[in-house]
Amino acid sequence: MTGTAPTKRLYIKTYGCQMNVYDSERMADVLAPLGYGVTDTPEGADLVVLNTCHIREKATEKVYSELGKIRELRDAKAAAGDGVMTIAVAGCVAQAEGAEIMRRQPAVDLVVGPQAYHQLPELIARAHRAKGERLAADFAAQDKFDALPAQRNPGGVTAFLTVQEGCDKFCTFCVVPYTRGAEWSRPVAQVLAEAQALADKGVREVTLLGQNVNAFSGPGGLAGLVRQIARIPGLDRIRYTTSHPRDMDAALIAAHADLPELMPYLHLPVQSGSDRILKAMNRAHTADSYLKLIETVRAARPDLALSGDFIVGFPGEREADFEATLQLVREAGYASAFSFKYSRRPGTPAAAMPGQVDEAVKEERLARLNALLDEQQVAFNQSQVGRVLPVLFEKPGRHPGQLSGRSPYLQAVHVTGPAELIGQIVPVRIESAAKMSLAGALELESA
């Protein structure tokens, strides 16, 4: 439908990780030939898709709460004679709880797992028939990527690009192996073609995605893929997430040393600083091996900014275990991090473990951990004051005449400047720093 205005309104609400953001963008691509154009609000939409995350219990309950609101909008649309609203639930909650979703919320027309959303056009057609199929949840990742349209609408100068899905690690707290399936890597040629298409549309920074992205199994592993992408003209910045310490190999570390296109930022979850808890989590690394790995990466790329994930209150966690986590944070030094209270997920081994930690204890430990992580993040940001950083400007800022971009370390950077700099990488002298962003002034003409 190139050149034809959309005739139907599509609203997609995305929960959770960057892979869900990528999947939501691809759903819009799949549905565009059917006349669907994306809208920012669900009111009056012809199709509403909730692309869900199953990592934490509260995230799941938010989906059911949102479905109640969407049902009211659907009823109002029908009462006004404005046509039919189709409601779909996609993503990992759909994969894990498909039948339960339809039982709890009969207004849902479609339940589509993360490996089946390429079937949306056919499923929508079936759902509109009286006895149409309503549930599609399988692990045919290759089928999905083979069926997706070659053209994408990235909508900006940065883009996500999924290269790997699934997980074989079976951490005892995690549902990903059950909702996304086993580790599977896209063919290199397919990834390179998508990366080239993004570059042709003006994308300058690409973030490679995977549940365990550094488990990418193509020739040369993730390092080999990054080296090939770095040769694509116009793609000046490459990032990847999320990594597992077990898959951080020497070749990938060497790529950090060799490739200026590979940004000096590494998100490497550790989850705990206690070896006893790490063993209970089935992480297959120790606190010491993690710290030595960070030391090796920093030797290759001294300006590396480190990010991580932490879980507090895992079953059996004692005060000494939590103190070990705080000590690891002090030794590693983080530029940013994500921290969470342990949340039971049905069907995972940890859900049935003895020693479940009291909620008040979790809250108190999370507050202490966050205080330390915030202190480190502020310190890292403050260390950039006075430096000149190359900033990729992505969009206008909140204030008139303001631009917003990202530093190599993924910090938000705000300056006053002309809109024509959007999409360019420009030197910026950093003048001030806050917890979540930097502010500065243009140093030179655009690079």
Helices and strands as residue ranges (DSSP letters): E 8-14, H 18-31, G 32-34, E 36-38, E 47-52, H 57-79, E 86-91, H 92-104, E 110-112, G 117-119, H 120-127, E 135-136, H 141-147, E 158-162, E 164-165, H 176-179, E 184-185, H 188-200, E 205-209, G 213-215, H 221-229, E 237-241, G 245-247, H 250-258, E 265-267, H 275-281, H 287-300, E 305-312, H 319-332, E 336-341, G 349-352, H 359-382, E 388-396, E 402-406, E 412-416, G 419-421, E 425-433, E 437-442
